[in-house]
Every structure is written in C-alpha cells, then in structure tokens.
C-alpha cells in the first residue's frame, strides 16, 4: 500500500462556534482555537478540521456560505485566520477546511444576481424551473423546490430554502469553486473536507422519489449523479495535483460497492471519504427521529464490509461521532455508570481501525448527549423546521422531543466543557447554545488533572498508533462475528500482529469464549488492574508474543 502523510494522520474536528470563545460574545471563534492549540498538540492529533468558517448568515451554522473567500464575522478576521494557520503549522499540525460546493447561501452575490431576472448572467449558476419538475423533498422538511416571486420560478434546495443548490453543469460554477480552492491552498491550507460531495451532479430528468423511503432517494436519486466522477477528476487535475494536500469527501449516499469509484488512487479523484452506514444504524422507517434498536453484529459487519470494499487502493475516514450525529459515548456506549470505560473502549475502536481516525471535539473528555427539556431550547435548523411541521399538523410533539434528545445534532454542538467554572470556561458571556449541565464534573480541566482520564487514554493510544505502522496499514480480520456483546478483530502485517477485544456490554465475560489469546500478550486495557474476566465495557489490545 502506498504510504502518505495523510494516511498516517489522526484528524480532530473542531466545530468553531462551540469550541472556545475568546471575546465574550458567547460564540466560539478563531481566537479561541488559537488559545487551545497547545492543548491539541498535547493530545497528539495531526490534522485539525474546521467546520465552516466562511462568511455566512448562519441559517445552517455556516453551511450556507455567502462569501467563500472571507471569514465569518462572528469568528474573526482574515488576520486571525493567518495567525491561527501559522500557529497550527508551528506546532507541526495541519489544517483542513470545510468546503461547501453543493449549495451557497441565498445571500451570496451569485444567487442575488441569479434571482434578478431570467436572462441574468448568473441565472444558470442555480437550478430554476417554471414548475417543480419532481416531488423532491428537502433534508430540512418540505419541498426541495422554493417559489421565488421576483421571477416567478422555482429554485432547487436539497437543504434549507436559504441554501440554493449550485448548478455544476455550468463550467463557470466549477471554475468558481476551483478558484476558491486555489485561494485557500495558496494561503497554506492543507486540504478540504468536502460537504455532501456526492450531490454536486444532479439527475437532470428529476425523477420522482418514494416519499416513504428517503434513504433510497438519497442513494439512487440525490447522490452519485451522472457526471459526478467527471467533476471530481476535473477538480483533482485543476487543483489538487498542484499542491501537497488532502481531500476528504462526505460520502452520503456512497456504499461499499461504489466506494472505490471515489477513492481508488488510480482514478485521481479524492484521497478519502467517510460513509454513514454505521452512523444511521438505528434509523427506523421514519428516519433518524424514528430510532430503533441496533445489533452489534450488524455494526461489526459494516466496518468489515467497508474494509474489504476499500482494500489496498483507497482510504476512508473512521469516525464515531461528528457535528451531525449524537455523542458517541451516548450513541454506542454507556454514558451512565460506565461512561469512562465505554468512552475508552470507543477510543480503542477508533484508533485501531485501518483508515484515518477522526476525533470529534469533546470526545477526548467523554462529553455526552444533552437532554434539553423543551424543543424550543434546540437551535438546529433541522429540529426547528421539523418542530414547526409537527405543530402545524397538530401532532403531539412529545415523541419528537424524546427522539431529538437521543438523535439531534445539537447533542454534539453544545459548547466544549473546558472547566467547572461558569459556562464551563467556554465563554465569559452568554453561550449561543446552552451547555450540558454535567460540565461541572465532565470537563478538560478535571481530565488533565487525572492520569487515568479519558484524555490521557487517547493521548497514550495516539502516541502508540503513530509509532506502530501495523495499526495504520495492517490487514484486518473480524473474529467472533456472531457475538452481540464482543467486537474482536485482528490487525497484522509483517511487522506486527495484534488482537483487539471490545466488550460492548455491561456484562462480565470470558474472553476465551470468543478469541484464543494463548500466543498473545496483553499490551493495554481500559482497566488499571487485570482480571480473568472481560469486564463491563472493557477494551483490550494484545500483541503476538514472538513479535514483541
């Protein structure tokens, strides 16, 4: 397998609005990131990924861009950005930014011009139709077609109505986006995470979708469009090949069978992508807010299928939570009595898989979901719109509140809990979103003072992984596939041979019932003392004896 710096890197995702506020306005900013660069360097991560920082009216917290080459007012200035980038590079870390090429803000100059008249030069920067050509629905409720009175036509928006979709059929749009990429690469940025990348090529026949099967619509209609790979190859040749950078695509609608269409290095499109198969594992018939129980055997098979699909020719991002999903310890672990143990277990999984691990801010201290008491306390546009839709229909919103508490995106967006001080040390002002009340006990200050904390578990495992190529490039084999309590697998190559055993349950088990460890020596556990039992949420890493 070809070895590169980005394959050997661990990514840390920052949601700037919630990371650290440096000026007391209650909103995280670039100055706050600068303040915490030594903290991130101490943790041992290699790449910082920033969710959108470009100028935006913030209908969708920056994923609605009004100027791709300027900084959001709340986050600071271009000088602040330059200082932050210099500080990141001085510490031996790299920076990737969030690029949103599928849609802009409706307040972007391009769209403001586009809606002025039907013959405006910017008209075909977007999709305009006399009547909605299909029944396409938005991810944020309602029709994906919005009527605009000025020219009496409808425009397409797969997300908020303030996020009109860009028309990549127009070569001028593609060049605009390539110019944006060049602008930031020339500044020294090390790559992009590219938002909803599989959507940029549209099916121009606009086929109707099954309104009762949105997942199918995503895979078969919205994603993987007819000219997508043409665009990605063009982007690679026009931009990516000019710099030593990394491109990572958000792979919504991408499945194992077509993963290599995006990331096979011989195709010269993307460097890596990440998929949602495990992240949507508990989505019911009605989607994310209709959650169902999930099986560990299914979870394990997803990771296994993707490993085999990608093989030696591609690379994927390994994540368990991000800004769009619940906190991983609440989603996949036990955020009550075994919060610490299960957070360390999930860290073990994250950092021993083949791929580029991505740590979402706050996971390194075991932050959990937040349980707001009313729907009005949630900020996320997805929840706001759905709440309004339910009220308009006269539906009882009690089940929605319960589902949002479990599944909502604001679970991952509450401000980082830096200390037990007021507002968790996040801000001296009023935070834009309420903190999780458990900040008095779960915070970075407490974690840094405890050598057995989740933070130091991450730090130590990060350091071990960095010096152990087998855990980066080695092969993978699923063990005890049928178990609904234990996830066990082998990672090996000519340099090493490891077993990883993870007890995804509150029960005490005998590991020998699942994996034969006779030829292996225990290297690490998330418990400080040894036991014949595989204890509740215990994670163990073994290495083959003759290779030690």
N, C-alpha and C positions, 0 to 999 in steps of 0.2 A: 504494500500500500504506500502511495506517495505521502511523504511526511511534510507538513506545513505548520507554520506558527499558529494558525487559527484552529487546526485540529487539536493542538496541544494546549489550548487556552480554555479557561473557565470564564464564563460570562456572568456578570452581575447586572441585573436590570434595575434601573432607577426610574421611578415614577416621580418626576421632579416636583410636581405640585404637593406631594405628600412626603418628600424626603427630609428637607430641613429648610426652615425659613430663616433668612439672615437679616431681614429688615423690619420684622414685626407686623407685616400686613396679613399674616395668617396663611400665606401661600408659600410653599416651598419654592426655591429659586436657585439660580446658578451659584450665587454666593454661598448658599447653604451646602451645595455639593462641594465647593472648594474647601469649606470648613472641615468636611468629613473625608477628604482624600486620604489622609494618613490612616484613618480607621479602615478604609477599604484596602489600602496597601497592606495593613497589618493582617487583615483577614486572608489575603493571599490570592485574590482574584486577578485576572489578567486583562479582561476587556470590560469596560463599562458601556452598557447600552442604555441610552436615554430615550424614554418615551417622548413624544413630540415636544420640541421647544420652539418651533417656528411660530411666527405671528399668527394669531388666531382669535376669533371672537369667543371661542370655548363653548360652543354648543355641545361638542363631544370631547371636551377636555384636550383640545389640541389636535385631534384627528380631523378637524375641519380647518384647513390651512388657508389663510388669506394672503400670506407672502412667504414663499419658500426660502427666501434668502435674507430673512431678518428674524430677530429674536422676539418671542412673545413678551409683551410689555411687563407682565407680572413676574417674569423670570429674570429680567435684567437687560443688559445691552450687549452689543457685539464685543465690546471691550471685555465685559465679564466672561463672555464665551472664550475669547482668545486667552484670557488668564487661566480659565479652567482647563482648556486643552493643554496649555503649557504645563500646568501643574500635574495633569494626568501623565503626560509624556515624561516629565522629570522623574516621576516615580516608577517608570518602567511599565506603565499600563497603557492600554489603547482605548480609543473611543469610537463607538459606532452610534449613529443617529437613526431615528425613526423617520423613514421616508413614506409619504402617503400619496402614491401616484394614481390610485383608482378614482379619487374624488378630491375636489377642493372645497373650500368654503363658498357659500353663495355670496360672501362679501369679498371674494377675490376679484381683482381687476378683470380677469378673463371672463368670469361669469357676469359681472356687472355690465360689461360690454356685450356679451352674448345675448342677454335678455333685452337689449335696447331695440333691436329690430331684426327681422328675418334675414336681412342681407348684410348684417354686421360682419366684419372680417373674423370676429371671434365666435360667430354663431355655431360653427361646427367644431368648436372645442368641447361641446357637450352634445347630448342626445335630445333633440327636440322632435315632438310628434304632434300632429293636429289632434289626434285622439289617442288614448292609451292603447298601444298595439297588443297588449297582453295583460294578464292578471297578476303580474309580478308583485310580490309584497316586499316591504322593507324589513330589514332586521330589527328596526325600532318601531314596529307596529304600522299598520295601514298600508295603503298602496305605495308602490315604488315610483308612481307617476304623479307629479305635482303640477297642478294648473297654475300658469303664470298669466295674470291679466294683461300685462303690458303688451305682449304679442299674441295673446290668446292661444297659446300652445302649452303642451305638457313637457316637462323635462324629467329625466330619469334620475332617481336617487335610491340606491340599494340600502342606504343607511338613513340618517336624518334628512329631512327635507332641506336642511341647511348644508347638506353635503352632496351637491350635484355630481354625478359621475362624469369623469373626463372621457372624451372620445379618442381612444388611442388609434382608431382607424386614420385619424388625421396626422400625417407626419410632422406637422408643426407642433402638435401636442407632445409627441415623443421627443422632439428636439428640445422643447422647453424643459422637459423632465431631465434629459441628459445634461443640459446646461446647468440645472440645479445641482446635479451630482458633481459635475466638474467644479462648481463654485466651492462646495464643501471639501472635496478632495484636495483642491489646491490650498485650502486652509490647513490641511494636515489631518483631517478626519480619516479614520482607519477603516471605515465601512458603513454599510447601511443594513438595518433590519427593515424589510420592505413590507408594508402593511397590505393585507388582503391581496397579495400579488396575483393569485390565480384568477382574479376577477377582471383584470385590465383588458382582456379581449372578450368582447361581447358576441353572443349569438344574435346576429342582426335579423334573423327571422322571428326573434322574440317569441318563442313558443310558450304557450300557457304552462303553468306548473300545477301540480296537485296541491291545493291549499292545505290539505291534511297531512302532507309529508314534506315538510320544509327541508329536512336533511337530504332527501332525494333531489330536491330542487337545487340545493347548493352544489352537489356533486355533478349532476347531469346538465344543469342549465346555467347557473351563475359562474361556476368555476371551469377551468380547463377549456377556455374558448378556442375557436378555430385558428386564430393567428397568435396565440399566446407565446408559443416557443419561438416563433419568428421574432417577436418583440424582444424576448429575453436574450436571444442570441445577438440581436442588433445592439441591445443595451451593453452586453458584455464586450462586444467588439468596439463600440463607440466610446465606452467609458472605462469599464473595469480593467481591461487589459493595459490601460495607461498608467496604472498605479499598483502598489503592493497593498491591496485592500481585500476585504472580505464582504461578500453579500449573502445575506440570510433572508429567506422568504418565509412569510407567514403562510403556511400551507393549508389554509382552509379549503376543504373540498378535494384535497390530494389524498390518495390511498396508496397502499403498498405497491399495487400493480403498476402505477404510473409515476412513482417517486423518482425513478432514475431518469425520466423524461426531463426533470428539472435539474438534477444534481449529478448526473453522470459527468465526470470531469472531461470526457471526450466530447461532450455536446457543447461545452463552453457557454453555459447559461448562468446558473447560480452555484455558489460554493456550498451552501447548506440550506435546509429548510426545517421547519418543525410542523408536526401534524397534531391533530386534535382527537385522535381515536380514543386515547385513554382519558382525555380531559372531558369528553362527552359521554363517558361510560355509563353514567347514571341518568341520562336524559330519557324521559319517558315519551309516550306517544304525543304528548302536547309540548315537547321540547324541554328546555332547561328548567323551566318553572313547573314542570310536572315530573319531579325526580322519582326514580325507582331504585331499588336495591341493586347492587352490583356484586359480581363474583370475582374473587382473587384470581381464579383460573383464567377468566376472560382477560383481566388486567395483564397477567403474565404473558398470555398468548399474543396480545397486542404488541408488547415490547419485542417478543420473539419474532413475530411476523415481520416487523419493521427492520429488525437486524438482518434477517435473511434477504429481504427485498432490496436493501441498500447495498449489502455485500461489500466488496473491496473497492467499488468505483465511486461511492458517494459518501456524504457525511450529513448527519442530522443533529439538530439541537435536542438535548434531553432536558425536559422541564416537567415540573410537577405543579407549579402554580405560576401565574403572571397577573398582569393588571386586568385581565378579562375573566379570571376564574377565582374561586374561593381559595382561602389559605390552605396550603397543602396538609398541614397537621390536622386541620378540621375536616378536610375532604377525605384523606386517605389514612389518617392516623387516629389517635385517641387524644383529643385536646383537653381531656379532663385529668384523671389521676395519672395517666401515662403520657402526658404531653411531652415531657423531656425525652423519655425513652423513644417515643414514636417519631419525634422530630429528628432525633439522631439516626433512627432506622431509615427514615426517608432520605436523609442526607447521604447515608451509605449507598442507597439505591442510586441516587442522583449522580454520585461521584465515582461509581464503579461500572457504569454502563459505557459501551462504545458510543462515542458521539461527543458533542460539545455541551457539557453541563451548563445550565443557566440557573443561577440562584436569584430568586426574586427578593427584592429588598424586604428585610424584616424576617425572612425565613431563618436567617442565621441566628436569630434570638428566639425563634419559636413563636412568632406572633400568630394569633388565632382569628377566626371569624368574629365579627362583631354582631351583637343582637340588638339592633335598634328597635324601639318599642312601637314605632309607627312608620308607615310608608313615607310620610312627609319628611322624615329625617334623612332619607336616602337622596343622593344627588344625581346618580347615574341617569342619563337621558333615556336609557333603555327601560329602567324601572319607572321613571316619571311618566313616560308615554304609555306604558302598559297599565299603570295605575289609573291614568285618565281614561283609558279604553274600558277598563273594568267598571269604573264608576259610571261612565256614560251608558253602559249596557245594564246598569242596575244590579251588578253582580256583587255578592258578598266578597269583600277583599281580604277577609281573614286568612283563607288558604294561600293567597298571594303573598301576604306578609310572611307567613311561615316559610314559603318557598324561597323568597328573597333573602331571608335570614340565613338560609342554607346555601343558596346558589348565586346570590347577587354579586356583581362586580365590585361594589363598594367594600366588600369584605377585604379585598386586597388593596383598597385605596385609602383606608384610614391612615392618618399620619404616623410616621415612624416613632416608636416609643424609645426615645434616647435616654430618659432618666425617669425617676419617680417625682420630679418637680411638676409644677402646674403645666398642664397641656403636654406632659411627657417630655418636656425640653424641646419640643418641636418648634414652638413659637412663643414670643412674648406677647403676641396679640390674640385675636380670636381665630381659631383654626377654621379653614374653609369647610372642613368636614370634621364632625366630632371624633375625638379619639376613642379607641376601645377603652372602657373603664379599667381594664386589667393592667394598664400601663404602670400602675404603682408597684406591681410585682414582676411584670414581664417588661424588661427594658434593657438597653445596651449597657448602661452603667452597672447594673447588677450582674449582667453576663460577663463583663470584662473583669469583675472582681472575683469571679468564681472559676477556678481552674477546671472544674468538671462541667462547665456550662455548655450549652449547645454551640455557642460561638467558637469555643476552643476545639470542640469536636470537629466542626467544619474546618477550622484553621489547620489542625493537625492532619486531617484526611486530605485536604487540598495539597499540603506540602508533600505528603506521601505519594499522591497520584502524580504530581508534577515530576517526581523522580522515579516513576515506575511506568515505563512505556507499555508494559503488558496491559495495564488498566486503561490505557488510551487506545492502543491499536490492536490489542489481542482479540482472539476469536471469542465467541460466546456460545454457551450451551445451556438450555433450560433443563433443570433437574426437578424431579417430583412434580411434574406438570399438573397432575390431578388434584394436588392438595389445595384446599380452600383456606389454609391458615399459614402455610410456609411458602415463601418465594425463595428458591435456591437456584443458583446458577454457577457455572464455571467460566472463568476468563483465563485464557492461556495463549502462549506463543513459545518460541524457542528460548525466550529469556525468563519466563516465569509461568507459574500455574497456580491459580487462585480459586478458592471456593467462597461464595458469598451466601450466607444463610440468614433469612429475614423472617421473623415470626410476626405476621400481621394479625395478631390476636392477643386477647387478654389472658389466654391460657398458658400454662406451663407444659412444655412438650419435650420429648426426647428427640434430639436432632438426628440420632442414629436411625430413627424410624423413617427418615426422609433422605438423608445423604450419608454415605460412608466417608468418614474423615480420617480413617486409620493412617493414611500416608501423608496427612497434612498437620501442620502446627498452627495453633490459634495465634493470629497476629493482633487482632483488635476486636473489642466488643464495646457496646454502649453501656455495659455494666462494669463497675470497677472490680468486683470480685468474681471468681469463677464458680461455675455450678455444673452439675451433671445434667441439669435441666436447661432447655432453651426457654428462657423466662419471657414473661409478657413483653411483647414488642422488643425483644432482643435482636440485635444485629451482630453477626459475627463475620469476620473476614479471616480465612485460613490461607496459608501458603504451603505448597508441597515441600516436604522436608528436605529432599536432596538438592533443592534449588535455593535453599536459604543460605 
